[in-house]
Amino acid sequence: MTDALSGIAFLTRSDLATRGCALTTKDVHEAVARAWAEIRSGAARGGKAVLSLPEDEFWSVPDFTAFKPDFAEERLGWKLSSLYSVSSTHGGVKIIGANAFNRSLGLPRSTSTFILLDKFTLRPIAILDETALSADRTGTYASLVAEACLARGTASCVFLVGAGPVAQSVIRSLAFSCADRIEQIFVRARRLENARALAIALSGEVKIPLVPVDDNRTMRCCSLVVTASNAREPVFADEDLAQEATTLHLGGNEAPDDYLKRVFRTGLMVCDDLQTVSRRNSQSIALHFSSRGLSLETIGPLIGIRELANPAPWYEDNAGPTCVTCVGLPMLDLFVAQASFDKYCRAHAGSEVDRTCPI
């Protein structure tokens, strides 16, 4: 019997970087654009399963108890997730293990492992470390929203909440796609030194000025507010925002209820995929309904919540405040993983690795 794992390429982030095969920001955006085209045509589809573990169980372990006060304002987000999808040519499963406590051990908050499959046999082709790529694909949501919502020919300000890998990717994505529309990006984190560290780390890489702040006072002058935090509570108040501002939520329960109600009354509410956001039930819009015994998945279509995954246009200029909530679609991971493996195979065409590449 043939070994089920024979001929599979195992690719770590360092493998791809040292061999010159790491995806650039441009590569990631191109892969994600292909993903959206197949998502909207119905050729790419997938699902997500999440096993959330109780924080009380974690903090009951004696070795961890003393650290609990350090996480008073932050969710552990202790969970095991599986994102599965198929495209027109491939399939894949991403496995994510996450716990904010990991940072106390010098580890990433979450680690993603992607198993790339041939679509028709559903046999493994490659196994990739997709931890960094997961953040990269999430950051492209900022490009998608900014390209639609920020006016051309004028410079707007952006407010970013968060200083982790996703926040870094948001900045890189906006610098790649919309630098000519952005005057500056204000960066706020739980600790001002984290916002400063992020600004310093990216200052030589992006041309948009990055301004660390320790409160929301500058938020009111911003056309776009992006939240990428792991906060336990909303990270802004409705009065902090400009009346017509667009908000993009990439974290958890980050938006206050009175803001959501204002958007329902006067603006535009959007999800990347209603069913996925609803069933994940960790973000403000889903919690707004589930806390009332309702379902976003059921109510959303009735009250006109739009979807990025729908082929119909999702944005209208002059529609009032716009709130976009994105949970991260599995198909985006598939296309990014496929692009990463394709680039690796092209770089090694004719070499030993060619035998592991059925493309």
Number of C-alpha atoms within 10 A of each C-alpha: 3 5 6 9 11 10 15 18 21 12 17 14 15 12 15 18 11 9 11 12 20 20 21 11 19 12 15 24 23 14 22 24 16 15 24 21 14 18 22 15 13 14 14 24 20 19 15 18 14 14 11 12 14 12 15 9 8 17 14 11 10 9 9 11 12 10 13 14 9 10 13 11 12 16 18 22 22 20 16 16 17 18 21 22 24 25 21 12 12 21 27 30 24 25 20 19 16 19 20 18 23 15 11 11 9 8 12 18 20 21 17 20 18 25 22 27 22 18 16 11 9 13 17 21 22 22 21 23 21 24 21 16 23 25 21 26 25 25 27 26 27 27 21 18 20 24 15 14 19 21 14 13 8 10 16 19 19 27 26 29 26 26 26 19 20 24 27 20 24 28 25 23 27 26 19 17 18 18 18 16 20 23 16 18 22 22 28 26 23 18 12 15 15 17 26 19 13 23 22 14 12 16 13 8 10 17 15 20 14 23 17 22 20 16 14 17 10 15 22 18 15 24 24 28 26 23 28 26 26 22 22 16 15 15 21 18 14 16 11 14 23 16 17 17 20 25 27 24 25 25 22 26 25 25 25 17 17 12 17 20 14 15 19 17 12 14 19 23 25 21 25 20 19 25 18 22 24 22 16 15 21 17 20 22 28 26 21 20 18 16 10 8 8 13 18 23 18 13 13 21 12 9 11 12 19 21 23 23 20 15 13 10 10 17 17 12 11 11 12 17 24 26 24 22 27 22 21 21 25 23 26 27 28 30 29 25 27 22 19 23 25 15 18 23 21 14 15 15 13 10 10 9 15 17 14 14 19 8 10
